[in-house]
Amino acid sequence: MSQSTTQPTAQSTVKADERRRAPRATAPMTAVVGTTPYTIDDWNALGIKIVGYYGNLKPNDRAEMRVLVPTAGPGALFNARISVRRYDPDTAALTLLFDPAEPVATTTLNRYLHEMVAQGCA
């Protein structure tokens, strides 16, 4: 039997983008799950995608994490409850939704996004 070596297409990329309820930013941040820090690949006030994840979380799991936002002022670190939406074993990417998005998280992320847009970095 031959194996399929299907490559992602523009259409599959569009479908992935269509799942998102809000545009994502790529300004740098860090998520800490347990004691392990992970790079946040993209994010918005509703959720994040971390890369290089090889932990035990899987889709439909709920957990707590800390998010470090590299901005000055209060709220540069916040705790968040999350639910896991997707895990891609090929890229080790974990997509998480804030469960629910806390006001301090939303305010901090929106402030950071506005700073990054003003600097031309988001």
C-alpha positions as CSV (number, residue, x, y, z in Angstrom):
1,M,0.0,0.0,0.0
2,S,1.3,3.5,-0.8
3,Q,1.2,6.1,1.9
4,S,-0.1,9.6,1.2
5,T,2.4,12.4,1.6
6,T,-0.2,15.2,1.5
7,Q,1.2,18.6,2.0
8,P,-0.8,21.5,3.5
9,T,-2.5,23.5,0.8
10,A,-3.7,27.1,0.7
11,Q,-7.2,25.7,1.2
12,S,-6.3,23.9,4.4
13,T,-4.5,27.0,5.7
14,V,-7.6,29.1,5.0
15,K,-9.8,26.6,6.9
16,A,-7.4,26.9,10.0
17,D,-7.7,30.7,9.8
18,E,-11.5,30.5,9.6
19,R,-11.7,28.7,13.0
20,R,-10.3,31.8,14.7
21,R,-12.9,34.2,16.2
22,A,-10.6,37.1,16.4
23,P,-7.4,38.2,14.6
24,R,-4.1,37.0,16.2
25,A,-1.0,39.1,17.1
26,T,2.5,37.7,17.0
27,A,4.2,40.2,19.5
28,P,6.4,38.1,21.8
29,M,5.1,36.6,25.1
30,T,5.7,33.6,27.3
31,A,3.4,31.1,28.9
32,V,4.4,29.1,31.9
33,V,2.7,25.7,32.3
34,G,3.6,24.2,35.6
35,T,7.3,25.3,35.9
36,T,8.1,25.1,32.1
37,P,8.1,28.3,30.0
38,Y,6.9,28.1,26.4
39,T,7.0,30.6,23.6
40,I,3.7,32.0,22.6
41,D,3.5,31.8,18.8
42,D,0.4,34.0,18.3
43,W,-2.4,35.3,20.6
44,N,-5.4,37.4,21.1
45,A,-7.6,38.3,24.1
46,L,-9.4,35.0,23.7
47,G,-6.5,32.6,23.6
48,I,-3.0,31.6,22.6
49,K,-1.0,29.1,20.7
50,I,2.3,27.9,22.2
51,V,5.0,26.1,20.3
52,G,7.4,23.4,21.3
53,Y,5.0,21.8,23.7
54,Y,5.7,18.2,24.8
55,G,3.8,18.1,28.0
56,N,0.7,16.1,29.1
57,L,-2.1,18.5,28.1
58,K,-4.4,17.3,25.3
59,P,-7.6,18.6,23.7
60,N,-10.4,19.2,26.1
61,D,-8.1,19.3,29.1
62,R,-8.4,22.3,31.5
63,A,-5.4,23.8,33.4
64,E,-3.9,26.9,34.9
65,M,-0.9,28.8,33.6
66,R,0.9,32.1,34.0
67,V,1.3,34.5,31.1
68,L,4.3,36.9,31.1
69,V,3.7,40.0,29.0
70,P,6.8,42.0,28.3
71,T,5.3,45.4,29.0
72,A,5.9,47.9,31.8
73,G,3.3,48.6,34.4
74,P,0.8,46.6,36.4
75,G,-0.5,43.3,34.9
76,A,2.7,42.3,33.1
77,L,2.1,38.8,34.7
78,F,-1.2,37.2,35.1
79,N,-2.6,33.8,36.0
80,A,-5.1,32.2,33.6
81,R,-7.4,29.2,33.4
82,I,-7.3,27.6,30.0
83,S,-8.9,24.9,28.0
84,V,-7.0,23.0,25.3
85,R,-8.6,23.2,21.9
86,R,-6.0,21.6,19.6
87,Y,-2.6,19.9,19.6
88,D,-0.5,19.4,16.5
89,P,2.1,16.7,17.0
90,D,3.9,17.6,13.8
91,T,4.7,21.1,15.0
92,A,4.2,20.6,18.8
93,A,1.8,23.5,18.8
94,L,-0.9,23.7,21.5
95,T,-3.9,26.0,21.0
96,L,-5.5,27.2,24.2
97,L,-8.6,29.3,25.0
98,F,-8.8,31.4,28.2
99,D,-11.5,29.8,30.3
100,P,-13.0,32.4,30.8
101,A,-10.9,35.4,29.8
102,E,-10.4,37.3,33.1
103,P,-10.7,41.1,33.0
104,V,-7.0,41.6,34.0
105,A,-5.9,39.3,31.2
106,T,-8.1,41.1,28.6
107,T,-6.9,44.5,29.8
108,T,-3.3,43.5,29.8
109,L,-3.4,41.9,26.4
110,N,-5.2,44.8,24.8
111,R,-2.8,47.3,26.3
112,Y,0.2,45.2,25.1
113,L,-1.4,44.9,21.6
114,H,-1.9,48.7,21.4
115,E,1.7,49.3,22.4
116,M,3.0,46.8,19.8
117,V,0.8,48.4,17.1
118,A,2.0,51.8,18.0
119,Q,5.6,50.6,17.7
120,G,4.9,48.8,14.4
121,C,5.6,45.4,15.9
122,A,2.2,43.6,16.0
